[in-house]
Amino acid sequence: MRGGQLRQRATLQRRAASVDAEGSPSEGWTNVGSIWADVQPVGGRELLMAGQLEVKLSHQVATRYRSDLAVTAGAASGHNMRLLWRGRVLDVQLVEDPEGRRRRLNLLCLEYQD
């Protein structure tokens, strides 16, 4: 992957469980780090998991390989990772290493809207 293609900054976040001041469990997000990425809108619908699960994807994000993100590929489908990009929240639906060479990752995301 050529570095010139990764021109946009995004903040990678992971879901984190915590306990508030009163001792009640709560969930929030913690910053994992900032990444350089190529964020592209996805047109139409993508079929995942051999057509068994249909999800409307809004963005495909290409970035350099990160072991902490690749390891959570299975967990990401449970909406445990997200990106903050240009004031938008992109929930990571699927993480894939398209070449299997640990050089880049594709993140298929759904834009979260209130």
C-alpha positions in Angstrom: 0.0 0.0 0.0 1.4 3.4 -0.9 1.4 5.9 1.8 0.2 8.7 -0.5 -3.2 7.0 -0.6 -3.7 7.3 3.1 -4.5 11.0 3.4 -7.2 11.1 6.0 -6.9 10.9 9.8 -9.3 9.0 11.9 -9.4 8.0 15.5 -9.8 4.3 16.3 -11.8 3.5 19.4 -12.6 0.3 21.2 -15.7 -0.3 23.4 -14.7 -0.3 27.1 -16.7 -1.3 30.1 -16.2 0.7 33.3 -17.7 1.4 36.7 -19.1 4.8 37.4 -18.7 6.8 40.7 -21.8 5.0 42.2 -20.4 1.5 41.4 -22.8 0.9 38.5 -21.4 -0.7 35.3 -21.3 1.5 32.3 -20.0 1.3 28.7 -18.1 3.8 26.8 -15.4 4.2 24.2 -11.7 4.5 24.7 -9.2 5.8 22.1 -6.9 3.2 20.7 -5.0 5.5 18.5 -5.0 7.7 15.4 -4.6 6.1 12.0 -4.0 7.3 8.4 -6.7 6.0 6.2 -8.4 6.1 2.8 -12.1 6.5 3.5 -14.5 5.8 0.6 -18.3 5.8 0.5 -19.8 2.4 -0.6 -22.7 2.6 -3.0 -25.6 0.1 -2.7 -25.6 -2.9 -0.4 -22.9 -5.4 0.4 -23.7 -9.1 1.1 -21.7 -10.6 3.9 -21.2 -14.1 5.2 -22.3 -15.9 2.0 -25.5 -14.0 1.7 -26.8 -15.0 5.1 -26.5 -11.5 6.6 -27.4 -8.4 4.6 -26.0 -5.2 6.0 -26.1 -1.7 4.5 -22.5 -0.5 4.5 -21.7 3.1 4.2 -17.9 3.3 4.0 -14.9 1.2 3.2 -11.7 2.2 5.0 -8.3 1.1 3.9 -5.4 1.5 6.4 -2.1 -0.1 7.2 -2.1 -3.4 9.0 -2.4 -3.1 12.8 -2.1 -6.3 14.8 -4.5 -4.9 17.5 -7.2 -4.3 14.9 -6.6 -7.5 13.0 -6.8 -9.7 16.1 -10.2 -8.2 16.9 -11.5 -9.0 13.5 -14.0 -11.4 14.9 -14.9 -9.1 17.8 -15.4 -6.2 15.4 -18.5 -7.8 14.0 -19.9 -7.4 17.5 -19.5 -3.6 17.1 -16.6 -3.4 19.5 -14.6 -1.0 17.3 -15.4 2.3 15.6 -13.7 5.2 13.9 -14.2 8.9 14.4 -13.7 10.6 11.1 -14.6 14.2 10.1 -17.2 14.5 12.9 -18.8 11.2 11.9 -19.0 7.9 13.8 -18.2 4.8 11.6 -19.0 1.5 13.3 -16.6 -1.3 12.1 -18.7 -4.2 10.9 -16.0 -6.3 9.4 -12.1 -6.3 9.3 -10.4 -8.1 6.5 -6.8 -8.6 5.4 -7.5 -8.8 1.6 -4.1 -10.3 0.6 -3.3 -12.2 3.8 0.1 -10.5 3.9 -0.3 -8.3 6.9 0.3 -5.1 4.9 -3.1 -3.5 4.9 -6.6 -3.9 6.3 -10.0 -3.1 4.8 -12.6 -2.0 7.4 -16.2 -2.2 6.2 -18.2 0.3 8.2 -21.7 1.6 8.9 -22.2 5.2 9.7 -23.9 5.7 13.0 -26.5 8.4 13.0 -28.5 9.7 16.0 
